[in-house]
């Protein structure tokens, strides 16, 4: 009986420690830019090693999505769905950029104390470089469909895009 009580106390203590660490990390995390603000420019290296900047895509809609780690189930599902819907995005003059690198400029850093990961965030950026929609809670299985629906709605609202 005493051993059970000690074990329960240890489990509760561990859960509290994890919870406190998560709260502290959330408070220290940079804030994501909001809808209606200019998208921060960046330059990263593409899969072929060539530099790629956000400004290279002016005149197109950009789906900029951050994901925590390559080859995990959620990230694979999200990337697969974007790839599956690629022709629909292209019809809407949109490109998809997936980034697993940390980006404080986009508030996409989760600091767990022992590790830092990219948060699962997405930004829908218009052809003028303005963020039109921010997704901070992403369900990888439904995300591409959600972004496509929002893109269609935004394009209907401003037909010149």
PAZA-813157 format. One line per 4 residues: number of its first residue (from 0); their letters; for each residue x, y, z of N, C-alpha, C, O. Coordinates in nm, 2 decimals. Layout:
N
NUM	a	X Y Z X Y Z X Y Z X Y Z | ... $
//
This chain:
161
0	xxxx	0.08 -0.12 0.00 0.00 0.00 0.00 0.09 0.13 0.00 0.06 0.22 -0.08 | 0.19 0.13 0.09 0.28 0.24 0.09 0.36 0.26 -0.04 0.38 0.37 -0.08 | 0.40 0.15 -0.10 0.47 0.16 -0.23 0.38 0.22 -0.34 0.43 0.29 -0.42 | 0.25 0.18 -0.34 0.16 0.23 -0.43 0.15 0.38 -0.42 0.14 0.46 -0.52 $
4	xxxx	0.14 0.43 -0.29 0.12 0.57 -0.27 0.25 0.65 -0.32 0.24 0.76 -0.37 | 0.36 0.59 -0.29 0.49 0.65 -0.34 0.49 0.66 -0.49 0.53 0.76 -0.55 | 0.45 0.55 -0.55 0.45 0.55 -0.70 0.36 0.65 -0.76 0.39 0.72 -0.85 | 0.24 0.66 -0.70 0.14 0.76 -0.75 0.20 0.90 -0.73 0.18 0.99 -0.82 $
8	xxxx	0.26 0.93 -0.61 0.32 1.06 -0.59 0.43 1.09 -0.69 0.44 1.21 -0.73 | 0.51 1.00 -0.73 0.62 1.02 -0.83 0.56 1.05 -0.96 0.61 1.13 -1.04 | 0.45 0.97 -1.00 0.39 1.00 -1.13 0.33 1.14 -1.13 0.34 1.21 -1.23 | 0.26 1.18 -1.03 0.20 1.31 -1.02 0.31 1.42 -1.03 0.29 1.52 -1.10 $
12	xxxx	0.41 1.40 -0.95 0.53 1.49 -0.96 0.59 1.50 -1.10 0.62 1.61 -1.14 | 0.60 1.39 -1.17 0.66 1.39 -1.30 0.56 1.47 -1.40 0.61 1.55 -1.48 | 0.43 1.44 -1.38 0.34 1.51 -1.47 0.34 1.66 -1.44 0.33 1.74 -1.54 | 0.35 1.70 -1.32 0.35 1.84 -1.28 0.48 1.91 -1.34 0.47 2.02 -1.39 $
16	xxxx	0.59 1.84 -1.34 0.71 1.89 -1.39 0.70 1.91 -1.54 0.75 2.01 -1.59 | 0.65 1.81 -1.61 0.63 1.82 -1.75 0.54 1.94 -1.79 0.56 2.02 -1.88 | 0.43 1.95 -1.71 0.33 2.06 -1.73 0.40 2.20 -1.71 0.37 2.29 -1.79 | 0.47 2.21 -1.61 0.54 2.34 -1.58 0.64 2.37 -1.69 0.65 2.49 -1.73 $
20	xxxx	0.71 2.27 -1.73 0.81 2.30 -1.84 0.74 2.34 -1.97 0.79 2.43 -2.04 | 0.63 2.28 -2.00 0.55 2.32 -2.12 0.50 2.46 -2.11 0.50 2.54 -2.20 | 0.45 2.50 -1.99 0.40 2.64 -1.97 0.51 2.74 -1.98 0.50 2.84 -2.05 | 0.63 2.71 -1.92 0.74 2.80 -1.93 0.79 2.81 -2.08 0.82 2.92 -2.12 $
24	xxxx	0.79 2.70 -2.15 0.83 2.71 -2.29 0.74 2.79 -2.37 0.78 2.87 -2.46 | 0.61 2.78 -2.35 0.51 2.85 -2.42 0.52 3.00 -2.39 0.51 3.08 -2.48 | 0.55 3.04 -2.27 0.57 3.18 -2.24 0.70 3.24 -2.30 0.70 3.36 -2.34 | 0.80 3.16 -2.32 0.93 3.21 -2.37 0.93 3.21 -2.53 1.01 3.27 -2.59 $
28	xxxx	0.83 3.13 -2.58 0.83 3.11 -2.73 0.80 3.25 -2.80 0.71 3.32 -2.75 | 0.87 3.27 -2.91 0.84 3.39 -2.98 0.69 3.38 -3.04 0.64 3.27 -3.07 | 0.63 3.50 -3.05 0.49 3.50 -3.10 0.49 3.49 -3.25 0.58 3.54 -3.32 | 0.39 3.41 -3.31 0.38 3.40 -3.45 0.32 3.53 -3.51 0.24 3.60 -3.44 $
32	xxxx	0.36 3.57 -3.63 0.30 3.69 -3.69 0.15 3.67 -3.71 0.11 3.55 -3.73 | 0.08 3.77 -3.71 -0.07 3.76 -3.72 -0.12 3.79 -3.86 -0.04 3.85 -3.94 | -0.24 3.75 -3.89 -0.30 3.78 -4.02 -0.31 3.93 -4.04 -0.33 4.01 -3.95 | -0.28 3.97 -4.16 -0.29 4.11 -4.20 -0.15 4.18 -4.19 -0.14 4.30 -4.22 $
36	xxxx	-0.05 4.11 -4.14 0.09 4.17 -4.13 0.17 4.11 -4.25 0.15 4.01 -4.30 | 0.28 4.19 -4.29 0.37 4.14 -4.39 0.44 4.01 -4.34 0.48 4.00 -4.23 | 0.45 3.92 -4.43 0.52 3.79 -4.40 0.67 3.82 -4.39 0.73 3.87 -4.48 | 0.73 3.78 -4.28 0.88 3.79 -4.27 0.95 3.72 -4.38 0.92 3.60 -4.40 $
40	xxxx	1.04 3.78 -4.44 1.12 3.71 -4.55 1.21 3.62 -4.49 1.25 3.63 -4.37 | 1.26 3.52 -4.56 1.35 3.42 -4.52 1.43 3.37 -4.64 1.38 3.38 -4.75 | 1.54 3.31 -4.62 1.61 3.24 -4.72 1.66 3.11 -4.66 1.73 3.11 -4.56 | 1.62 3.00 -4.72 1.66 2.86 -4.68 1.71 2.79 -4.80 1.70 2.84 -4.91 $
44	xxxx	1.77 2.67 -4.77 1.82 2.59 -4.89 1.71 2.49 -4.92 1.66 2.42 -4.84 | 1.68 2.48 -5.05 1.58 2.38 -5.10 1.65 2.25 -5.10 1.76 2.23 -5.07 | 1.57 2.15 -5.14 1.62 2.01 -5.14 1.74 1.99 -5.23 1.82 1.91 -5.21 | 1.74 2.07 -5.34 1.86 2.07 -5.43 1.98 2.15 -5.38 2.08 2.15 -5.45 $
48	xxxx	1.97 2.21 -5.27 2.08 2.29 -5.21 2.08 2.43 -5.25 2.16 2.51 -5.20 | 1.99 2.47 -5.34 1.99 2.61 -5.39 1.91 2.70 -5.29 1.82 2.65 -5.23 | 1.95 2.83 -5.27 1.88 2.91 -5.18 1.74 2.94 -5.23 1.72 2.96 -5.36 | 1.65 2.96 -5.14 1.51 2.98 -5.17 1.46 3.09 -5.08 1.47 3.07 -4.96 $
52	xxxx	1.40 3.20 -5.13 1.35 3.30 -5.04 1.20 3.32 -5.07 1.15 3.29 -5.17 | 1.14 3.37 -4.96 0.99 3.40 -4.97 0.97 3.50 -5.08 0.87 3.48 -5.16 | 1.05 3.60 -5.10 1.03 3.70 -5.20 1.03 3.65 -5.34 0.98 3.71 -5.43 | 1.09 3.53 -5.36 1.09 3.46 -5.49 0.95 3.43 -5.54 0.93 3.40 -5.66 $
56	xxxx	0.86 3.42 -5.45 0.72 3.38 -5.48 0.62 3.49 -5.48 0.50 3.46 -5.48 | 0.67 3.62 -5.49 0.58 3.73 -5.50 0.49 3.71 -5.63 0.54 3.67 -5.73 | 0.37 3.74 -5.62 0.27 3.72 -5.73 0.20 3.59 -5.72 0.11 3.56 -5.80 | 0.24 3.50 -5.62 0.17 3.37 -5.60 0.12 3.37 -5.45 0.18 3.44 -5.37 $
60	xxxx	0.02 3.29 -5.43 -0.01 3.25 -5.30 0.09 3.15 -5.24 0.14 3.07 -5.32 | 0.12 3.16 -5.12 0.22 3.07 -5.06 0.16 3.01 -4.93 0.10 3.07 -4.84 | 0.16 2.87 -4.93 0.13 2.80 -4.81 0.26 2.76 -4.75 0.33 2.67 -4.80 | 0.29 2.83 -4.64 0.42 2.81 -4.57 0.39 2.73 -4.44 0.33 2.78 -4.35 $
64	xxxx	0.43 2.60 -4.44 0.40 2.52 -4.33 0.53 2.47 -4.26 0.62 2.43 -4.32 | 0.53 2.48 -4.13 0.64 2.43 -4.04 0.59 2.30 -3.98 0.48 2.28 -3.94 | 0.69 2.21 -3.97 0.65 2.08 -3.91 0.77 2.04 -3.83 0.89 2.07 -3.85 | 0.75 1.96 -3.72 0.85 1.93 -3.62 0.97 1.84 -3.67 1.08 1.87 -3.64 $
68	xxxx	0.94 1.74 -3.74 1.05 1.64 -3.77 1.01 1.56 -3.90 0.90 1.52 -3.91 | 1.11 1.54 -3.98 1.09 1.46 -4.10 1.06 1.31 -4.06 1.11 1.26 -3.96 | 0.98 1.25 -4.15 0.96 1.10 -4.14 0.89 1.06 -4.01 0.91 0.94 -3.97 | 0.81 1.14 -3.95 0.72 1.10 -3.84 0.58 1.09 -3.90 0.55 1.14 -4.00 $
72	xxxx	0.50 1.02 -3.83 0.37 0.99 -3.89 0.28 1.11 -3.92 0.23 1.12 -4.03 | 0.28 1.21 -3.83 0.20 1.33 -3.85 0.26 1.41 -3.97 0.18 1.46 -4.05 | 0.39 1.43 -3.97 0.45 1.51 -4.07 0.44 1.44 -4.21 0.42 1.51 -4.31 | 0.45 1.31 -4.21 0.44 1.24 -4.34 0.30 1.25 -4.39 0.28 1.27 -4.51 $
76	xxxx	0.20 1.24 -4.30 0.06 1.25 -4.34 0.03 1.39 -4.40 -0.03 1.40 -4.50 | 0.08 1.49 -4.33 0.06 1.63 -4.37 0.12 1.65 -4.51 0.06 1.71 -4.60 | 0.25 1.61 -4.52 0.32 1.63 -4.65 0.25 1.56 -4.76 0.24 1.61 -4.87 | 0.21 1.43 -4.74 0.14 1.35 -4.84 0.02 1.42 -4.88 -0.01 1.42 -5.00 $
80	xxxx	-0.06 1.47 -4.79 -0.19 1.53 -4.83 -0.17 1.66 -4.91 -0.24 1.69 -5.01 | -0.06 1.74 -4.88 -0.03 1.86 -4.96 0.01 1.81 -5.10 -0.03 1.87 -5.20 | 0.09 1.71 -5.10 0.14 1.66 -5.23 0.02 1.61 -5.32 0.02 1.63 -5.44 | -0.07 1.54 -5.25 -0.19 1.48 -5.32 -0.27 1.59 -5.38 -0.33 1.57 -5.48 $
84	xxxx	-0.28 1.71 -5.31 -0.36 1.82 -5.35 -0.28 1.92 -5.44 -0.34 2.03 -5.47 | -0.16 1.89 -5.47 -0.07 1.99 -5.54 -0.14 2.05 -5.66 -0.13 2.17 -5.68 | -0.20 1.97 -5.75 -0.26 2.02 -5.87 -0.37 2.12 -5.84 -0.38 2.22 -5.91 | -0.44 2.10 -5.73 -0.55 2.20 -5.69 -0.49 2.33 -5.65 -0.54 2.44 -5.68 $
88	xxxx	-0.37 2.32 -5.57 -0.30 2.45 -5.53 -0.25 2.52 -5.65 -0.26 2.64 -5.66 | -0.19 2.44 -5.75 -0.14 2.51 -5.87 -0.24 2.58 -5.95 -0.22 2.69 -6.00 | -0.36 2.52 -5.96 -0.48 2.58 -6.02 -0.51 2.72 -5.96 -0.57 2.81 -6.02 | -0.48 2.73 -5.83 -0.51 2.85 -5.76 -0.39 2.95 -5.75 -0.39 3.04 -5.66 $
92	xxxx	-0.29 2.92 -5.83 -0.17 3.01 -5.83 -0.10 3.00 -5.69 -0.06 3.11 -5.65 | -0.09 2.89 -5.63 -0.03 2.87 -5.50 0.08 2.77 -5.50 0.08 2.67 -5.58 | 0.18 2.80 -5.42 0.29 2.71 -5.40 0.29 2.66 -5.25 0.24 2.73 -5.17 | 0.35 2.55 -5.23 0.35 2.49 -5.09 0.50 2.48 -5.05 0.58 2.42 -5.12 $
96	xxxx	0.53 2.54 -4.94 0.67 2.53 -4.89 0.66 2.47 -4.75 0.60 2.52 -4.66 | 0.72 2.35 -4.73 0.73 2.29 -4.60 0.87 2.31 -4.54 0.97 2.29 -4.61 | 0.87 2.35 -4.42 0.99 2.38 -4.35 1.00 2.31 -4.22 0.91 2.31 -4.13 | 1.11 2.23 -4.20 1.13 2.17 -4.07 1.24 2.24 -3.98 1.26 2.20 -3.87 $
100	xxxx	1.30 2.34 -4.04 1.40 2.42 -3.96 1.33 2.51 -3.86 1.21 2.55 -3.88 | 1.39 2.54 -3.76 1.34 2.63 -3.66 1.33 2.77 -3.71 1.41 2.82 -3.79 | 1.22 2.84 -3.68 1.20 2.98 -3.73 1.14 3.07 -3.62 1.02 3.06 -3.60 | 1.22 3.14 -3.55 1.17 3.23 -3.45 1.09 3.34 -3.51 1.00 3.40 -3.45 $
104	xxxx	1.12 3.38 -3.63 1.05 3.49 -3.70 0.91 3.45 -3.72 0.82 3.54 -3.73 | 0.88 3.33 -3.73 0.74 3.28 -3.75 0.68 3.22 -3.62 0.58 3.16 -3.63 | 0.75 3.24 -3.51 0.70 3.18 -3.38 0.69 3.03 -3.39 0.61 2.97 -3.31 | 0.77 2.97 -3.47 0.75 2.82 -3.49 0.86 2.75 -3.42 0.92 2.65 -3.47 $
108	xxxx	0.89 2.79 -3.29 0.99 2.72 -3.21 0.93 2.67 -3.09 0.87 2.75 -3.01 | 0.94 2.54 -3.06 0.90 2.49 -2.93 1.02 2.45 -2.85 1.09 2.36 -2.90 | 1.04 2.51 -2.74 1.16 2.49 -2.66 1.12 2.40 -2.55 1.05 2.44 -2.45 | 1.16 2.27 -2.55 1.12 2.18 -2.45 1.22 2.17 -2.34 1.21 2.08 -2.25 $
112	xxxx	1.32 2.26 -2.34 1.42 2.26 -2.24 1.53 2.16 -2.28 1.65 2.21 -2.28 | 1.51 2.04 -2.30 1.61 1.94 -2.35 1.62 1.94 -2.50 1.72 1.88 -2.55 | 1.52 1.99 -2.57 1.53 1.99 -2.71 1.44 2.10 -2.77 1.35 2.15 -2.70 | 1.48 2.15 -2.89 1.40 2.25 -2.96 1.35 2.19 -3.09 1.42 2.13 -3.16 $
116	xxxx	1.22 2.21 -3.11 1.16 2.16 -3.23 1.08 2.27 -3.30 1.05 2.37 -3.24 | 1.06 2.25 -3.43 0.97 2.34 -3.50 0.83 2.31 -3.47 0.79 2.19 -3.46 | 0.75 2.41 -3.44 0.61 2.38 -3.41 0.53 2.36 -3.54 0.58 2.39 -3.65 | 0.42 2.29 -3.53 0.34 2.27 -3.65 0.24 2.39 -3.67 0.13 2.39 -3.62 $
120	xxxx	0.29 2.48 -3.75 0.22 2.60 -3.78 0.22 2.62 -3.93 0.30 2.57 -4.00 | 0.11 2.69 -3.98 0.10 2.72 -4.12 0.06 2.86 -4.14 -0.02 2.91 -4.06 | 0.11 2.92 -4.24 0.08 3.06 -4.28 0.03 3.06 -4.42 0.11 3.02 -4.51 | -0.08 3.12 -4.45 -0.13 3.14 -4.59 -0.10 3.28 -4.62 -0.15 3.38 -4.57 $
124	xxxx	-0.01 3.30 -4.73 0.04 3.43 -4.76 -0.01 3.47 -4.90 -0.01 3.39 -4.99 | -0.06 3.59 -4.91 -0.12 3.63 -5.04 -0.01 3.68 -5.14 0.11 3.68 -5.10 | -0.04 3.70 -5.27 0.06 3.73 -5.37 0.14 3.86 -5.34 0.25 3.88 -5.40 | 0.09 3.95 -5.25 0.16 4.07 -5.22 0.25 4.05 -5.10 0.32 4.14 -5.06 $
128	xxxx	0.25 3.93 -5.04 0.34 3.90 -4.93 0.28 3.93 -4.79 0.35 3.94 -4.69 | 0.15 3.94 -4.79 0.08 3.96 -4.66 0.02 3.83 -4.61 -0.04 3.76 -4.68 | 0.03 3.81 -4.48 -0.02 3.69 -4.42 -0.17 3.71 -4.41 -0.22 3.80 -4.36 | -0.25 3.61 -4.47 -0.39 3.62 -4.47 -0.46 3.53 -4.37 -0.57 3.55 -4.32 $
132	xxxx	-0.39 3.42 -4.34 -0.45 3.32 -4.24 -0.33 3.25 -4.17 -0.23 3.22 -4.22 | -0.35 3.23 -4.04 -0.26 3.17 -3.95 -0.32 3.05 -3.89 -0.43 3.05 -3.83 | -0.25 2.93 -3.89 -0.30 2.81 -3.83 -0.20 2.77 -3.73 -0.08 2.73 -3.76 | -0.24 2.77 -3.60 -0.15 2.74 -3.49 -0.18 2.60 -3.43 -0.11 2.54 -3.36 $
136	xxxx	-0.30 2.55 -3.46 -0.35 2.42 -3.42 -0.38 2.34 -3.54 -0.49 2.36 -3.60 | -0.29 2.25 -3.58 -0.30 2.18 -3.71 -0.33 2.03 -3.68 -0.26 1.97 -3.61 | -0.43 1.98 -3.75 -0.46 1.84 -3.76 -0.40 1.79 -3.89 -0.46 1.82 -4.00 | -0.29 1.72 -3.89 -0.22 1.69 -4.02 -0.31 1.61 -4.12 -0.29 1.63 -4.24 $
140	xxxx	-0.40 1.53 -4.07 -0.49 1.46 -4.16 -0.59 1.54 -4.24 -0.62 1.51 -4.35 | -0.63 1.66 -4.18 -0.73 1.74 -4.25 -0.67 1.87 -4.30 -0.75 1.95 -4.36 | -0.55 1.90 -4.27 -0.50 2.03 -4.29 -0.50 2.08 -4.43 -0.54 2.20 -4.46 | -0.46 2.00 -4.53 -0.45 2.05 -4.67 -0.59 2.09 -4.71 -0.61 2.19 -4.78 $
144	xxxx	-0.69 2.01 -4.68 -0.83 2.04 -4.72 -0.87 2.17 -4.66 -0.94 2.25 -4.72 | -0.84 2.19 -4.53 -0.87 2.31 -4.46 -0.81 2.44 -4.53 -0.87 2.54 -4.55 | -0.68 2.42 -4.56 -0.61 2.54 -4.63 -0.67 2.56 -4.76 -0.69 2.68 -4.80 | -0.70 2.46 -4.84 -0.76 2.48 -4.97 -0.89 2.55 -4.96 -0.92 2.64 -5.04 $
148	xxxx	-0.97 2.51 -4.87 -1.10 2.58 -4.85 -1.08 2.73 -4.82 -1.15 2.81 -4.87 | -0.99 2.76 -4.73 -0.96 2.90 -4.69 -0.91 2.97 -4.81 -0.94 3.09 -4.83 | -0.82 2.91 -4.88 -0.76 2.98 -5.00 -0.87 3.01 -5.10 -0.87 3.12 -5.15 | -0.96 2.92 -5.12 -1.07 2.95 -5.21 -1.16 3.06 -5.16 -1.20 3.15 -5.24 $
152	xxxx	-1.19 3.06 -5.04 -1.27 3.17 -4.98 -1.19 3.31 -4.99 -1.26 3.41 -5.02 | -1.07 3.31 -4.96 -0.99 3.43 -4.97 -0.98 3.48 -5.11 -0.99 3.60 -5.14 | -0.97 3.39 -5.21 -0.96 3.43 -5.35 -1.10 3.48 -5.40 -1.11 3.58 -5.48 | -1.21 3.43 -5.35 -1.34 3.48 -5.38 -1.36 3.62 -5.32 -1.42 3.70 -5.39 $
156	xxxx	-1.31 3.64 -5.20 -1.33 3.77 -5.14 -1.24 3.88 -5.21 -1.28 4.00 -5.21 | -1.13 3.84 -5.27 -1.05 3.94 -5.34 -1.01 3.88 -5.48 -0.90 3.82 -5.49 | -1.10 3.89 -5.58 -1.08 3.83 -5.71 -0.96 3.86 -5.78 -0.92 3.79 -5.87 | -0.89 3.98 -5.75 -0.77 4.01 -5.82 -0.65 3.93 -5.79 -0.55 3.93 -5.86 $
160	x	-0.66 3.84 -5.69 -0.55 3.76 -5.64 -0.53 3.64 -5.74 -0.44 3.56 -5.71 $
//
